[in-house]
Amino acid sequence: MKRLLIVWVVFAPLGIIACKKASTNSGTSSVDPTVCENTNYTYTDDIKIIIDAKCATSGCHDGGEAPNYLGYANSFKFKSGIQTTSLNSTEMPKGGLSLSQTEKELLQCWINGGAPE
């Protein structure tokens, strides 16, 4: 009985730590959060060019395909979708040029900063 208790005391914390690490890493962005320190990106100055070139292109999120990312209001409205499908996965952009790591970082920092216009 003592051995069982010792084994449980030793290995139970390891299982808890492993589960906690797995849950904190799932669904997180591939962008290093330290990149966003002391930065103030805006849609107009930094994000619009990325959205227009990689997302709101003909046949994609240009108003013909949902969701529509044209303009600040739409990009702001769907920022969580941008984060989920473009930054946390390899789903987007479909059939186009992939987002560079720098573009992903800019988008993530813009979202983290409240997605200002």
C-alpha positions in Angstrom: 0.0 0.0 0.0 2.9 2.4 0.8 4.5 1.7 -2.6 1.2 2.5 -4.4 0.9 5.8 -2.5 4.5 6.7 -3.3 4.0 5.9 -7.0 0.8 8.0 -7.0 2.5 10.9 -5.3 5.4 10.9 -7.7 3.5 10.3 -11.0 0.2 12.2 -10.4 1.8 15.6 -10.6 3.6 14.7 -13.8 0.3 13.8 -15.4 -1.3 17.1 -14.3 1.6 19.1 -15.6 1.5 17.3 -19.0 -2.3 17.9 -19.3 -1.9 21.5 -18.4 0.8 22.1 -21.0 -1.3 20.4 -23.7 -4.3 22.5 -22.9 -2.5 25.8 -22.8 -0.8 25.1 -26.2 -3.9 24.1 -28.1 -5.6 26.8 -30.2 -2.8 29.3 -29.6 -1.4 31.4 -32.3 1.9 30.5 -34.1 3.0 34.1 -33.4 5.4 34.7 -30.6 3.6 37.0 -28.1 6.8 38.9 -27.3 6.8 40.3 -30.9 3.8 42.5 -30.0 5.4 44.3 -27.1 5.4 48.1 -27.5 3.7 48.1 -30.9 0.7 50.0 -32.2 -0.5 48.7 -35.5 -3.5 50.1 -37.2 -5.8 48.8 -40.0 -5.1 51.8 -42.2 -1.3 51.9 -41.9 -0.4 48.2 -41.5 -3.2 45.7 -42.0 -5.3 46.9 -45.0 -2.5 46.0 -47.4 -2.3 42.5 -46.1 -6.1 41.9 -46.1 -6.4 43.4 -49.6 -3.5 41.4 -51.0 -4.1 38.0 -49.3 -7.7 37.8 -48.2 -10.1 40.2 -49.9 -9.1 39.1 -53.4 -11.3 38.3 -56.3 -13.3 35.1 -55.5 -12.4 35.1 -51.9 -13.4 37.5 -49.1 -14.1 40.4 -51.4 -17.9 40.6 -50.8 -18.7 37.6 -53.0 -17.5 35.0 -50.5 -18.5 35.1 -46.8 -17.2 36.6 -44.7 -16.5 39.8 -46.4 -13.2 41.4 -45.3 -13.4 44.5 -47.5 -12.9 47.6 -45.4 -12.1 48.2 -41.7 -15.6 47.6 -40.3 -15.8 44.1 -41.9 -12.2 43.2 -41.0 -12.8 44.3 -37.4 -16.1 42.4 -37.2 -14.5 39.2 -38.4 -11.1 39.5 -36.6 -11.6 36.3 -34.6 -12.1 34.4 -37.9 -9.0 36.0 -39.3 -7.1 34.8 -36.2 -8.6 31.3 -36.3 -8.3 30.5 -40.0 -5.2 32.5 -40.9 -3.0 32.6 -37.9 -3.8 29.4 -36.1 -4.0 27.0 -39.0 -2.9 26.6 -42.6 -6.4 26.8 -44.1 -6.0 30.3 -45.5 -5.4 31.8 -47.8 -6.8 29.2 -50.2 -5.1 29.0 -53.5 -3.1 32.1 -53.0 0.2 33.2 -51.5 0.6 32.1 -47.9 0.9 34.7 -45.2 4.5 35.3 -44.2 5.5 35.1 -40.6 5.8 38.9 -40.5 2.3 39.3 -41.9 1.0 36.8 -39.3 2.8 38.8 -36.6 1.3 42.1 -37.8 -2.2 40.6 -37.8 -1.8 39.1 -34.4 -0.4 42.2 -32.9 -3.2 44.3 -34.5 -5.8 42.0 -32.9 -4.0 41.9 -29.6 -4.0 45.7 -29.6 -7.7 45.9 -30.0 -7.7 46.1 -33.8 -7.6 49.9 -34.1 -8.5 51.6 -37.3 
